[in-house]
Amino acid sequence: MSSPQTFKIASIPGDGIGTEITEAAIQVLDKLASVDGSFGLEYTHFDWSSKAYLERGWYMPPDGMEQLQKHDAIYFGAVGWPDVPDHISLWSLILPIRKTMNQYVNVRPTRILPGTQSPLSSCQSNPGTLDWIIIRENSEGEYAGQGGTTHENSPHTIATELAIFSRVGIERIMRFAFETARSRERKKLTMVTKSNAQRHGMVLWDKIFYEVAAEYPDVEWDKMLVDAMTVRMVNNPASMDTIVATNLHADILSDLAAALSGSIGIAPSSNLDPTRKHPSMFEPIHGSAPDIAGKGVANPVGAFWSAAEMIRWLGEGRLNAGTFRFKSSSV
C-alpha cells in the first residue's frame, strides 16, 4: 500500500476577513484529508499582510517568490486595508504573484447554491438557468501595469495606462476557454470584446479568437460587446455557459455574476498556471471587508469553494464534489 501523498500549501491569509475565512477553509481541508486518508496537507503560513506592511515597509520579502515556488499550491485570503492605498497592496502582493507564477488563467465559476437568493426571479425559480464559468485572461491586457505619470503636482499632470495584448497571451487564453467549453455539457462559448471602440488590442483579440475557433468545430460560440454582455447576463442568463474575456472585462463581469447568483461572498477564483511549472493560487473573489473583520460574521462559502477548486487542481477530484456539498449545505 502506497503512503499518502502530502501536498505543500502556502497559506497567505492577508487582511481583514481573509484571516477568518482562511482559518475556516483550512479546518475543512484538514477534515477532508483526515477522512479520506489518501493524502495529507502541510501548510506554511505567510504573514504578508497590510498590517505587517505598515510595521516593516514590505508585503513580501525579496525571496518571497522563491519561497512560494517550493509549494504545490497557494491559498489566499484577501488583501486590502484602509490605511494602505489599494494600488499599493494589490501591486505589492497578489498581482506580482499572478505574473511571476505565470498564472495566466483565472477561472470563476458561478451558480446558485441552495439557500441563496438570486435577484433574478427567473433564476430563483429555476437555479439551473445560471451556471457559468468565466475565463479571465490573467497576465496582461488592461492590468499589464504599463504606463506612467508626468508633470505631477501641477495643473498639467498626465497619466497613461497602457493595455497590452500579445498573440501569445490571447491565443493561450482562447485555447483554454475552448477546451473548457468542450469539456462541459453544453459546449458553448461566449467571447466578450469591445473591438468597436478599442481598435487595436481588441481587434487582435477578436482575430485570434476566430482563428482558434476554427480548431473547435464541436463548440458553439458567439461574440458580445462587453456593455451588451451586462444586459444579457441579467435578461437571458440561460443563453450562456462558458465566457471568455479580458483581464478588466472579466474582473467586472465575474463580480456581476456573483451578485446575480446571490452573493459575492460565495464566489471562488482560481489563478492557474496550466503548465504546472509554478504553483497555482486559489482565493474567494471578495475583498477584505474591514467593516466586518473580527466580528465572526464573514461568509466562508467562497473560501470553501476555492478550497474545493484547489483540491481538484491537485488531482483529488473525487473530493471536489464532497467539498462542494459541504459548502452548499453551509450557506
Contacts in CASP RR format, 6 or more apart in sequence:
PFRMAT RR
TARGET T0000
AUTHOR 0000-0000-0000
METHOD contacts of the structure
MODEL  1
MSSPQTFKIASIPGDGIGTEITEAAIQVLDKLASVDGSFGLEYTHFDWSS
KAYLERGWYMPPDGMEQLQKHDAIYFGAVGWPDVPDHISLWSLILPIRKT
MNQYVNVRPTRILPGTQSPLSSCQSNPGTLDWIIIRENSEGEYAGQGGTT
HENSPHTIATELAIFSRVGIERIMRFAFETARSRERKKLTMVTKSNAQRH
GMVLWDKIFYEVAAEYPDVEWDKMLVDAMTVRMVNNPASMDTIVATNLHA
DILSDLAAALSGSIGIAPSSNLDPTRKHPSMFEPIHGSAPDIAGKGVANP
VGAFWSAAEMIRWLGEGRLNAGTFRFKSSSV
4 37 0 8 1.000
4 38 0 8 1.000
4 39 0 8 1.000
4 40 0 8 1.000
5 38 0 8 1.000
5 39 0 8 1.000
5 40 0 8 1.000
6 39 0 8 1.000
6 40 0 8 1.000
6 41 0 8 1.000
6 42 0 8 1.000
7 39 0 8 1.000
7 40 0 8 1.000
7 41 0 8 1.000
7 42 0 8 1.000
7 72 0 8 1.000
7 73 0 8 1.000
7 314 0 8 1.000
8 42 0 8 1.000
8 44 0 8 1.000
8 70 0 8 1.000
8 71 0 8 1.000
8 72 0 8 1.000
8 73 0 8 1.000
9 29 0 8 1.000
9 41 0 8 1.000
9 42 0 8 1.000
9 43 0 8 1.000
9 44 0 8 1.000
9 71 0 8 1.000
9 72 0 8 1.000
9 73 0 8 1.000
9 74 0 8 1.000
9 75 0 8 1.000
9 310 0 8 1.000
10 43 0 8 1.000
10 44 0 8 1.000
10 46 0 8 1.000
10 67 0 8 1.000
10 68 0 8 1.000
10 71 0 8 1.000
10 73 0 8 1.000
10 74 0 8 1.000
10 75 0 8 1.000
10 279 0 8 1.000
11 22 0 8 1.000
11 26 0 8 1.000
11 43 0 8 1.000
11 44 0 8 1.000
11 45 0 8 1.000
11 46 0 8 1.000
11 75 0 8 1.000
12 22 0 8 1.000
12 46 0 8 1.000
12 48 0 8 1.000
12 74 0 8 1.000
12 75 0 8 1.000
12 76 0 8 1.000
12 77 0 8 1.000
12 93 0 8 1.000
13 19 0 8 1.000
13 22 0 8 1.000
13 23 0 8 1.000
13 45 0 8 1.000
13 47 0 8 1.000
13 49 0 8 1.000
13 77 0 8 1.000
14 22 0 8 1.000
14 47 0 8 1.000
14 48 0 8 1.000
14 49 0 8 1.000
14 50 0 8 1.000
14 76 0 8 1.000
14 77 0 8 1.000
14 78 0 8 1.000
14 79 0 8 1.000
14 288 0 8 1.000
15 49 0 8 1.000
15 50 0 8 1.000
15 51 0 8 1.000
15 78 0 8 1.000
15 79 0 8 1.000
15 80 0 8 1.000
15 81 0 8 1.000
15 89 0 8 1.000
15 288 0 8 1.000
15 290 0 8 1.000
15 293 0 8 1.000
16 78 0 8 1.000
16 80 0 8 1.000
16 81 0 8 1.000
16 288 0 8 1.000
16 289 0 8 1.000
16 290 0 8 1.000
16 293 0 8 1.000
16 294 0 8 1.000
17 78 0 8 1.000
17 286 0 8 1.000
17 287 0 8 1.000
17 288 0 8 1.000
17 289 0 8 1.000
17 292 0 8 1.000
17 293 0 8 1.000
17 294 0 8 1.000
17 298 0 8 1.000
18 77 0 8 1.000
18 78 0 8 1.000
18 287 0 8 1.000
18 288 0 8 1.000
18 293 0 8 1.000
18 298 0 8 1.000
18 303 0 8 1.000
19 77 0 8 1.000
19 293 0 8 1.000
20 293 0 8 1.000
20 294 0 8 1.000
20 296 0 8 1.000
20 298 0 8 1.000
20 300 0 8 1.000
21 77 0 8 1.000
21 78 0 8 1.000
21 284 0 8 1.000
21 298 0 8 1.000
21 299 0 8 1.000
21 300 0 8 1.000
21 302 0 8 1.000
21 303 0 8 1.000
22 75 0 8 1.000
22 77 0 8 1.000
22 303 0 8 1.000
24 300 0 8 1.000
24 303 0 8 1.000
24 304 0 8 1.000
25 75 0 8 1.000
25 300 0 8 1.000
25 303 0 8 1.000
25 304 0 8 1.000
25 306 0 8 1.000
25 307 0 8 1.000
26 43 0 8 1.000
26 75 0 8 1.000
28 304 0 8 1.000
28 307 0 8 1.000
28 323 0 8 1.000
28 326 0 8 1.000
28 327 0 8 1.000
29 41 0 8 1.000
29 307 0 8 1.000
29 311 0 8 1.000
30 41 0 8 1.000
32 311 0 8 1.000
32 319 0 8 1.000
32 322 0 8 1.000
32 323 0 8 1.000
33 39 0 8 1.000
33 40 0 8 1.000
33 41 0 8 1.000
36 316 0 8 1.000
36 319 0 8 1.000
38 316 0 8 1.000
39 314 0 8 1.000
39 316 0 8 1.000
44 67 0 8 1.000
44 71 0 8 1.000
46 67 0 8 1.000
48 59 0 8 1.000
48 60 0 8 1.000
48 93 0 8 1.000
49 59 0 8 1.000
49 79 0 8 1.000
49 81 0 8 1.000
50 59 0 8 1.000
50 79 0 8 1.000
50 80 0 8 1.000
50 81 0 8 1.000
50 83 0 8 1.000
50 84 0 8 1.000
50 89 0 8 1.000
51 81 0 8 1.000
52 59 0 8 1.000
53 59 0 8 1.000
53 84 0 8 1.000
53 89 0 8 1.000
53 92 0 8 1.000
54 83 0 8 1.000
54 84 0 8 1.000
58 92 0 8 1.000
59 89 0 8 1.000
59 92 0 8 1.000
59 93 0 8 1.000
60 92 0 8 1.000
60 93 0 8 1.000
60 96 0 8 1.000
61 67 0 8 1.000
65 96 0 8 1.000
65 97 0 8 1.000
65 100 0 8 1.000
65 101 0 8 1.000
68 74 0 8 1.000
68 97 0 8 1.000
68 101 0 8 1.000
68 279 0 8 1.000
69 101 0 8 1.000
69 278 0 8 1.000
69 279 0 8 1.000
71 279 0 8 1.000
72 279 0 8 1.000
72 314 0 8 1.000
73 279 0 8 1.000
73 280 0 8 1.000
73 281 0 8 1.000
73 282 0 8 1.000
73 310 0 8 1.000
73 313 0 8 1.000
73 314 0 8 1.000
74 97 0 8 1.000
74 101 0 8 1.000
74 279 0 8 1.000
74 280 0 8 1.000
74 281 0 8 1.000
74 282 0 8 1.000
75 281 0 8 1.000
75 282 0 8 1.000
75 283 0 8 1.000
75 306 0 8 1.000
75 307 0 8 1.000
75 310 0 8 1.000
76 94 0 8 1.000
76 97 0 8 1.000
76 281 0 8 1.000
76 282 0 8 1.000
76 283 0 8 1.000
77 283 0 8 1.000
77 284 0 8 1.000
77 303 0 8 1.000
78 283 0 8 1.000
78 284 0 8 1.000
78 286 0 8 1.000
78 287 0 8 1.000
78 288 0 8 1.000
78 289 0 8 1.000
79 89 0 8 1.000
79 90 0 8 1.000
79 93 0 8 1.000
79 94 0 8 1.000
79 287 0 8 1.000
79 288 0 8 1.000
80 86 0 8 1.000
80 89 0 8 1.000
80 90 0 8 1.000
80 287 0 8 1.000
80 288 0 8 1.000
80 290 0 8 1.000
81 89 0 8 1.000
81 288 0 8 1.000
81 290 0 8 1.000
82 290 0 8 1.000
91 145 0 8 1.000
94 283 0 8 1.000
95 143 0 8 1.000
97 103 0 8 1.000
97 271 0 8 1.000
97 281 0 8 1.000
98 106 0 8 1.000
98 138 0 8 1.000
98 139 0 8 1.000
98 271 0 8 1.000
98 281 0 8 1.000
99 139 0 8 1.000
100 278 0 8 1.000
101 271 0 8 1.000
101 273 0 8 1.000
101 278 0 8 1.000
101 279 0 8 1.000
101 280 0 8 1.000
101 281 0 8 1.000
102 139 0 8 1.000
102 273 0 8 1.000
102 275 0 8 1.000
102 277 0 8 1.000
102 278 0 8 1.000
103 138 0 8 1.000
103 139 0 8 1.000
103 271 0 8 1.000
103 272 0 8 1.000
103 273 0 8 1.000
103 278 0 8 1.000
103 280 0 8 1.000
103 281 0 8 1.000
104 137 0 8 1.000
104 138 0 8 1.000
104 139 0 8 1.000
104 169 0 8 1.000
104 172 0 8 1.000
104 173 0 8 1.000
104 272 0 8 1.000
104 273 0 8 1.000
104 274 0 8 1.000
105 135 0 8 1.000
105 136 0 8 1.000
105 137 0 8 1.000
105 138 0 8 1.000
105 173 0 8 1.000
105 176 0 8 1.000
105 270 0 8 1.000
105 271 0 8 1.000
105 272 0 8 1.000
105 273 0 8 1.000
105 274 0 8 1.000
106 135 0 8 1.000
106 136 0 8 1.000
106 137 0 8 1.000
106 138 0 8 1.000
106 250 0 8 1.000
106 269 0 8 1.000
106 270 0 8 1.000
106 271 0 8 1.000
106 272 0 8 1.000
107 133 0 8 1.000
107 134 0 8 1.000
107 135 0 8 1.000
107 136 0 8 1.000
107 180 0 8 1.000
107 269 0 8 1.000
107 270 0 8 1.000
107 272 0 8 1.000
107 309 0 8 1.000
108 133 0 8 1.000
108 134 0 8 1.000
108 136 0 8 1.000
108 250 0 8 1.000
108 254 0 8 1.000
108 257 0 8 1.000
108 258 0 8 1.000
108 267 0 8 1.000
108 268 0 8 1.000
108 269 0 8 1.000
108 270 0 8 1.000
108 285 0 8 1.000
109 132 0 8 1.000
109 133 0 8 1.000
109 134 0 8 1.000
109 267 0 8 1.000
109 268 0 8 1.000
109 305 0 8 1.000
109 309 0 8 1.000
110 130 0 8 1.000
110 131 0 8 1.000
110 132 0 8 1.000
110 133 0 8 1.000
110 134 0 8 1.000
110 254 0 8 1.000
110 257 0 8 1.000
110 258 0 8 1.000
110 260 0 8 1.000
110 261 0 8 1.000
110 267 0 8 1.000
111 127 0 8 1.000
111 128 0 8 1.000
111 130 0 8 1.000
111 131 0 8 1.000
111 132 0 8 1.000
111 261 0 8 1.000
112 118 0 8 1.000
112 123 0 8 1.000
112 124 0 8 1.000
112 127 0 8 1.000
112 128 0 8 1.000
112 130 0 8 1.000
112 261 0 8 1.000
112 262 0 8 1.000
113 261 0 8 1.000
113 266 0 8 1.000
113 301 0 8 1.000
113 327 0 8 1.000
113 328 0 8 1.000
113 331 0 8 1.000
114 328 0 8 1.000
114 329 0 8 1.000
114 331 0 8 1.000
115 331 0 8 1.000
116 261 0 8 1.000
116 262 0 8 1.000
116 263 0 8 1.000
116 266 0 8 1.000
116 331 0 8 1.000
117 124 0 8 1.000
117 262 0 8 1.000
118 124 0 8 1.000
118 127 0 8 1.000
118 130 0 8 1.000
118 260 0 8 1.000
118 261 0 8 1.000
118 262 0 8 1.000
119 259 0 8 1.000
119 260 0 8 1.000
119 262 0 8 1.000
120 130 0 8 1.000
120 234 0 8 1.000
120 237 0 8 1.000
120 260 0 8 1.000
122 129 0 8 1.000
122 237 0 8 1.000
122 238 0 8 1.000
123 129 0 8 1.000
123 130 0 8 1.000
123 237 0 8 1.000
123 260 0 8 1.000
123 261 0 8 1.000
128 238 0 8 1.000
129 237 0 8 1.000
129 238 0 8 1.000
130 237 0 8 1.000
130 238 0 8 1.000
130 260 0 8 1.000
130 261 0 8 1.000
131 241 0 8 1.000
132 237 0 8 1.000
132 240 0 8 1.000
132 241 0 8 1.000
132 242 0 8 1.000
132 243 0 8 1.000
132 257 0 8 1.000
133 180 0 8 1.000
133 184 0 8 1.000
133 241 0 8 1.000
133 242 0 8 1.000
133 243 0 8 1.000
134 243 0 8 1.000
134 244 0 8 1.000
134 245 0 8 1.000
134 250 0 8 1.000
134 253 0 8 1.000
134 254 0 8 1.000
134 257 0 8 1.000
135 173 0 8 1.000
135 176 0 8 1.000
135 177 0 8 1.000
135 180 0 8 1.000
135 242 0 8 1.000
135 243 0 8 1.000
135 244 0 8 1.000
135 245 0 8 1.000
135 250 0 8 1.000
136 244 0 8 1.000
136 245 0 8 1.000
136 246 0 8 1.000
136 247 0 8 1.000
136 250 0 8 1.000
136 251 0 8 1.000
136 254 0 8 1.000
137 169 0 8 1.000
137 170 0 8 1.000
137 173 0 8 1.000
137 244 0 8 1.000
137 245 0 8 1.000
137 246 0 8 1.000
137 247 0 8 1.000
137 250 0 8 1.000
138 173 0 8 1.000
138 247 0 8 1.000
138 271 0 8 1.000
139 169 0 8 1.000
139 247 0 8 1.000
140 163 0 8 1.000
140 164 0 8 1.000
140 165 0 8 1.000
140 166 0 8 1.000
140 169 0 8 1.000
140 247 0 8 1.000
141 163 0 8 1.000
141 164 0 8 1.000
141 165 0 8 1.000
141 246 0 8 1.000
141 247 0 8 1.000
141 248 0 8 1.000
142 161 0 8 1.000
142 163 0 8 1.000
142 246 0 8 1.000
142 247 0 8 1.000
142 248 0 8 1.000
143 247 0 8 1.000
143 248 0 8 1.000
143 251 0 8 1.000
144 162 0 8 1.000
144 163 0 8 1.000
144 164 0 8 1.000
145 161 0 8 1.000
145 162 0 8 1.000
146 161 0 8 1.000
146 162 0 8 1.000
146 163 0 8 1.000
146 164 0 8 1.000
147 159 0 8 1.000
147 160 0 8 1.000
147 161 0 8 1.000
147 162 0 8 1.000
148 159 0 8 1.000
148 160 0 8 1.000
148 161 0 8 1.000
149 157 0 8 1.000
149 158 0 8 1.000
149 159 0 8 1.000
149 160 0 8 1.000
150 157 0 8 1.000
150 158 0 8 1.000
151 157 0 8 1.000
151 158 0 8 1.000
163 198 0 8 1.000
163 201 0 8 1.000
163 246 0 8 1.000
163 248 0 8 1.000
165 200 0 8 1.000
165 201 0 8 1.000
165 202 0 8 1.000
165 204 0 8 1.000
165 205 0 8 1.000
165 246 0 8 1.000
167 204 0 8 1.000
167 208 0 8 1.000
170 204 0 8 1.000
170 205 0 8 1.000
170 208 0 8 1.000
170 209 0 8 1.000
171 208 0 8 1.000
171 211 0 8 1.000
171 212 0 8 1.000
172 274 0 8 1.000
173 244 0 8 1.000
174 191 0 8 1.000
174 208 0 8 1.000
174 209 0 8 1.000
174 212 0 8 1.000
174 213 0 8 1.000
174 244 0 8 1.000
175 212 0 8 1.000
176 274 0 8 1.000
177 189 0 8 1.000
177 191 0 8 1.000
177 242 0 8 1.000
177 244 0 8 1.000
178 189 0 8 1.000
178 212 0 8 1.000
178 213 0 8 1.000
178 215 0 8 1.000
178 216 0 8 1.000
178 219 0 8 1.000
180 242 0 8 1.000
181 187 0 8 1.000
181 188 0 8 1.000
181 189 0 8 1.000
181 216 0 8 1.000
181 219 0 8 1.000
181 221 0 8 1.000
181 241 0 8 1.000
181 242 0 8 1.000
182 216 0 8 1.000
182 218 0 8 1.000
182 219 0 8 1.000
184 241 0 8 1.000
184 242 0 8 1.000
186 220 0 8 1.000
186 241 0 8 1.000
186 242 0 8 1.000
187 218 0 8 1.000
187 219 0 8 1.000
187 220 0 8 1.000
187 241 0 8 1.000
188 219 0 8 1.000
188 220 0 8 1.000
188 221 0 8 1.000
188 240 0 8 1.000
188 241 0 8 1.000
188 242 0 8 1.000
189 219 0 8 1.000
189 220 0 8 1.000
189 221 0 8 1.000
189 222 0 8 1.000
189 241 0 8 1.000
189 242 0 8 1.000
189 243 0 8 1.000
189 244 0 8 1.000
190 221 0 8 1.000
190 222 0 8 1.000
190 223 0 8 1.000
190 224 0 8 1.000
190 229 0 8 1.000
190 240 0 8 1.000
190 241 0 8 1.000
190 242 0 8 1.000
190 243 0 8 1.000
190 244 0 8 1.000
191 206 0 8 1.000
191 209 0 8 1.000
191 221 0 8 1.000
191 222 0 8 1.000
191 223 0 8 1.000
191 224 0 8 1.000
191 243 0 8 1.000
191 244 0 8 1.000
191 245 0 8 1.000
192 223 0 8 1.000
192 224 0 8 1.000
192 225 0 8 1.000
192 226 0 8 1.000
192 229 0 8 1.000
192 243 0 8 1.000
192 244 0 8 1.000
192 245 0 8 1.000
192 246 0 8 1.000
192 249 0 8 1.000
192 250 0 8 1.000
192 253 0 8 1.000
193 202 0 8 1.000
193 205 0 8 1.000
193 206 0 8 1.000
193 209 0 8 1.000
193 223 0 8 1.000
193 224 0 8 1.000
193 225 0 8 1.000
193 226 0 8 1.000
193 245 0 8 1.000
194 202 0 8 1.000
194 225 0 8 1.000
194 226 0 8 1.000
194 227 0 8 1.000
194 249 0 8 1.000
195 201 0 8 1.000
195 202 0 8 1.000
195 203 0 8 1.000
195 205 0 8 1.000
195 206 0 8 1.000
195 225 0 8 1.000
196 225 0 8 1.000
202 246 0 8 1.000
205 246 0 8 1.000
206 223 0 8 1.000
209 223 0 8 1.000
209 244 0 8 1.000
213 219 0 8 1.000
213 221 0 8 1.000
224 232 0 8 1.000
226 245 0 8 1.000
226 249 0 8 1.000
226 252 0 8 1.000
226 253 0 8 1.000
229 243 0 8 1.000
229 245 0 8 1.000
229 249 0 8 1.000
229 253 0 8 1.000
230 253 0 8 1.000
230 256 0 8 1.000
232 239 0 8 1.000
232 240 0 8 1.000
233 240 0 8 1.000
233 253 0 8 1.000
233 256 0 8 1.000
233 257 0 8 1.000
233 260 0 8 1.000
234 260 0 8 1.000
237 260 0 8 1.000
243 250 0 8 1.000
243 253 0 8 1.000
244 250 0 8 1.000
245 253 0 8 1.000
254 267 0 8 1.000
254 269 0 8 1.000
254 285 0 8 1.000
255 264 0 8 1.000
255 285 0 8 1.000
257 267 0 8 1.000
258 264 0 8 1.000
258 265 0 8 1.000
258 266 0 8 1.000
258 267 0 8 1.000
258 285 0 8 1.000
261 267 0 8 1.000
263 299 0 8 1.000
263 301 0 8 1.000
264 285 0 8 1.000
264 286 0 8 1.000
265 284 0 8 1.000
265 285 0 8 1.000
265 286 0 8 1.000
265 299 0 8 1.000
265 301 0 8 1.000
265 302 0 8 1.000
266 299 0 8 1.000
266 301 0 8 1.000
266 302 0 8 1.000
266 305 0 8 1.000
266 327 0 8 1.000
266 331 0 8 1.000
267 284 0 8 1.000
267 285 0 8 1.000
267 286 0 8 1.000
267 302 0 8 1.000
267 305 0 8 1.000
268 282 0 8 1.000
268 283 0 8 1.000
268 284 0 8 1.000
268 285 0 8 1.000
268 302 0 8 1.000
268 305 0 8 1.000
268 306 0 8 1.000
268 308 0 8 1.000
268 309 0 8 1.000
269 282 0 8 1.000
269 283 0 8 1.000
269 284 0 8 1.000
269 285 0 8 1.000
269 306 0 8 1.000
270 280 0 8 1.000
270 281 0 8 1.000
270 282 0 8 1.000
270 306 0 8 1.000
270 309 0 8 1.000
270 310 0 8 1.000
270 313 0 8 1.000
271 280 0 8 1.000
271 281 0 8 1.000
271 282 0 8 1.000
271 283 0 8 1.000
272 280 0 8 1.000
272 313 0 8 1.000
273 279 0 8 1.000
273 280 0 8 1.000
280 310 0 8 1.000
280 313 0 8 1.000
282 306 0 8 1.000
282 307 0 8 1.000
282 309 0 8 1.000
282 310 0 8 1.000
282 313 0 8 1.000
283 306 0 8 1.000
284 302 0 8 1.000
284 303 0 8 1.000
284 305 0 8 1.000
284 306 0 8 1.000
285 302 0 8 1.000
286 302 0 8 1.000
289 298 0 8 1.000
292 298 0 8 1.000
300 330 0 8 1.000
301 327 0 8 1.000
301 330 0 8 1.000
301 331 0 8 1.000
302 327 0 8 1.000
304 323 0 8 1.000
304 326 0 8 1.000
304 327 0 8 1.000
304 330 0 8 1.000
305 323 0 8 1.000
305 324 0 8 1.000
305 327 0 8 1.000
307 323 0 8 1.000
308 319 0 8 1.000
308 320 0 8 1.000
308 322 0 8 1.000
308 323 0 8 1.000
308 324 0 8 1.000
308 327 0 8 1.000
309 320 0 8 1.000
311 317 0 8 1.000
311 319 0 8 1.000
311 320 0 8 1.000
311 323 0 8 1.000
312 319 0 8 1.000
312 320 0 8 1.000
END
